[in-house]
């Protein structure tokens, strides 16, 4: 007999003791679902993230020093804009509602019409938009280089110093850090107790009715384009057509892309009212009604829709380390 028990014997002894007092060892297994959990970790350079955070809230990135990235992405409202349409320099009203910046690094395109392929592209679009920031890198650098503390922070993260490409890179790093794991992610990873029975029922109905056909993947959306009004003419019913309502057509000029938009992520959706590119739905319940009518072409009992809304609330996550 060996003087000391082997590791296998210790594990076996622990298992037997746990079994004898009624403890059942549980091994969490990720569920095979059309929605996937957010990654447990996103590796980023923290110096760049901290710099990007500072710049995200800096109004000097706009021409008249009145708006910052944070002006249209309210962290207390799920990283989105609570106004139907965002407001830029000189108080100008933008064309669309600003969607959430949270988890935006997982979207396959940025902007409602997909004009910005990446977060880097999005920064360029916003900077040059005359109704958003209406500026350029030369103007921004001229202002920022007067701030010696900021210049020092930039140089600490980027040896080649204060340049447009480095500002953009830092802003992107910060945006990629805005990941919000939710109770539903815990459920997807195998914790059956992470969401309520009502939320589980709502998720099942979300799948049964076909909502998950477009709202799937890591971001519960954000991974495809879709026509707004597949089963009915939403825009005819709403009236007052605008250029922004043309959607993807503004980018491609193809008739088949009229009223086609990036499917939005539903993460934190309970916090991001109003809804859709036009901010027309003031509540989540109203948005669900619109989706049933114009995207699914189906009716549903109020109880089913209530359960779906409860499921959507389980997608509200926690922002860690970047508040």
N, C-alpha and C positions, 0 to 999 in steps of 0.2 A: 504494500500500500504506500502511495506517495505521502510524504509528510504534509504537503499542502494540497487542498482540493484544486482540481483543474478549473479553468474558467468555465468550461461547459457545465461542470458540476454545480458551480455557483449559480449560473443562470437557471439551471434546472431546479435547484433548491428554491430560488426566488419565485419561479413560476408556480411551484407546488404550494408555497406559502400563500401566494396571492390567491390561488384557486381555493385553498382551504378556508379563507375568510371572505369568499364571495366576490373577489375582484376579478374581472375578466379583462385581460390585456386587449387593448384595441389598437389596431394599426390603421391609421387614416389612409385611404386610397382615393386618389383624385378621380372624380366622377367623369364619365365619358359623356360630355354634354356639348351642345353647339356653342355655348358660352364658355369661355376659358378664364381661369383666374389670372389676376395680375401677377407679374413676377414678384417673387419674394424680395428681390434686391435689384436695384438699378445702379450699376457702378458708374460714378461720375467723379470728376475732379472737384473736390469741395471748394477750392479756391475760386474756380471758375463759376461754380454754383452761387457762391456768396457774392461775387462780383455781379453776376447776372441778376440776382435778387435786388441788389442796390439799383441797377440800371432799370429794372422792370418798373420801379416806382419813381423814376427820375423824369420830371416834366421837361427837362432840357432836351430830351429826344424829339420834342415837337417844336415846330417853327416858332410859335408864340409863347412857349413855356407854360401852356395851360393844361395839357393832357399828357398822361403817361400810359404805359401798357395797362397798368392797374386801373386806370380810369374806366376802362370798358370790361375789365375782368375782376369782378368783386369777389374776393376770397370768402366773404361771409354769405355769398349767394352762389356757392358752388363753382366759383371761377368764371361766371358768366355775367352778362350785363342785364340788370333788372329792368332796363328801359327797352321798349319795343324796338327802337333803333338807336344806335350808339351816336354819341356826340363827339365831334373832333375839334380841330383848331377853329378859332373864331366863332365857336358855338354852332358850327355847321352840323346838320343832321345827316348821318350816314345812310347808306342804302338798305342795310340789313341789321338784324339783331346780332350782337357778338356772342358766339357760342362759348362754351366753357374752355378755358385753357388747361384745366386739370386733365391729366392723362392724354393730352393732345399729341404727345410723342408717339402714341400708338395708332393714330389715324393714318390712313393710306394717302390722304390728301388733306390740305388745310383750306379754309374758306368754303362757303356754301357751294360755290360753283366750281371748285377745284382748281382755280387759277393758280394757287400756291401749291406746288407739289410737296414741299417740305416746310419745316419750321423756318429754315433759312430763307426760303422764298417768301414766306409770310411776312417776315420782318421787312423785306424790301418792298413788298406790296403796301404795307401799312405806312412806311416812311414816305413813300412817293405819292400816296393817295392825297389829292388836294383837300379832301374832306376828312382826312384822318390826321396824319402828322404833317403832311405837306412840307417835307424837308429833304435834305441830302446829307451824305456823310461828311462833306467838307464843313457844312454849317454846324453839325453836331460836334465834330472834333474841335472846331474853333471855340465852342462854348466849354466843352469838358476839359480842355487842356488848361483852363484857368484854375481848375480845382486840383491843387497839388496832392491832396489826400487821395483823391480818386485816381490820379495819374500813378501814384505809388502803388495803389491796389492793383491797377491794371498791369503794371510792370512786374509785380510779384507773381501774377498768374500767367503773363505772357511776356517773355523776355524781349520781344520786338516792340513792346510798348503800345501806346494808344493808337489804334488803327480801327477802321470800320470793320474789318473782318474779325477782329478780336472782340469788339463790342457785340457783334452779331453772334459769335460763337459762345460768348458768356451768357447772353440772353437765351440761347437755345439750350444750353446746359441747365439753366435754372428751370426752364419750362419742362425739360425732361425729368426734372426732379419732382415735379408736382404730381405724384402718383398717390392715389387714394384707395388703399385696400379697404374692402367693406365686409360686412357679415356674410354677404353672399359669396365672396371669395373663400371664406372659411368653409362654407357649405360645399362649394365645389371641390375643395381640398379634402373632403371626407368627414367634416364635422356636421353630423345630421342635426345637432341641437343649435346651430348658429342662427338659423332662421325659424320663424314660427310656422305652425301648421297652416295658418292662413296664407302666409307668404309662399309656402310650398305649393299650395293649391293655386295661388295666383301665377306662379311660374309655370305650372302645368298647363294652365289655360293660355298663358302667353305663348306656349309652344303649340297647343292644340288649335288655336285660332290662326296661327301662321305668322304672328308678329316676329318670331325668331328667324323667319326666312331672311329678313333684312337686318335685324338687330341681333348679331351674333359675334363670335370671336372675343378677343381680349377686351375690346372696348364696348361691347354690346352695341355694335354699330361702328360707324366711321371707317368701314372697309369696302364700301361700294357706292355707286351712284344709283339713284332710283327716281322715277318720275313722280312728282307730287300730284296725285290725282289719277292713279292707275284705274280705279273703278268709278270715277266720276270727275266732273270738271270743277275742281276746287276753285279755280281762279274766276270762272264765270259766276259761280255762286257768291264769291267774295266781292268781285267787282274792283274797279279802280286799279287796273293793271299797271305795273311799273316795270322799268327796265330790269330791276333786280329779280322780278318774277320769271324772267326768261331763263334764269339758272345757268346751266352748263352751256347753253347756246351763246352766252356772252363770250365764252372762251373759244369754242369750236366753230361757231357760225353754221352748224348743221341743224336743219329743221328738226331732226330726230332728237336733238338735245334740248329742245324747248321745254321748260318747266322741269328739267332734270337737275337734281341736287345731290350733294353728298349726304348719305344717310347719317344723321347725327348720332353720336354716342349717347347712350342712356345712363351712363354712370353719373351719379349725383343728380339725376333728373328731377327728383322731388324738390331740389333747391334752386333750380335754374329757370323758373318762370320769368317772363313769358316764353312761349314756345313757337317753333318754326322760324324760318328765315325772316318772316315779316312780323314776328312777335304778336301774332293775332290771337293765339290761345292764352288766356290769362291764367288758367289753372291746368293742372295735370289731368284732372277729370275731363276738362273740355278738350284737351289734346288727344286723349284716348278716344273720345267720341268722334273726333275728326278722322283719326286713323281708321277706325272701324268703317266709317262711311265712305271715305275717299280712297283708302289704300286697300282695304280688305273687301269692301262691298258686302259687308255682313252686318247683321244685327246681333246683339248679345244682351242677355238679361243684365239689369243693373248690378246684380250681385256678382256676376262674372267680372264686370269691368271694375267693380270695387276691389275685388281680389287681385286683379292685375295691378291696380294702383298700389295696393299693399306690397306686392312683390317688388315693384319698382322702387319703393322706399327702402328696400333692403340693399339697393345698390348705392345708397349714400355711404361714402367712405370717410376715412380719417386722413387728413393731410398731416404728415409727420415731417418735422424738421425744417419746414420752409414757410411757416406762418409769418 
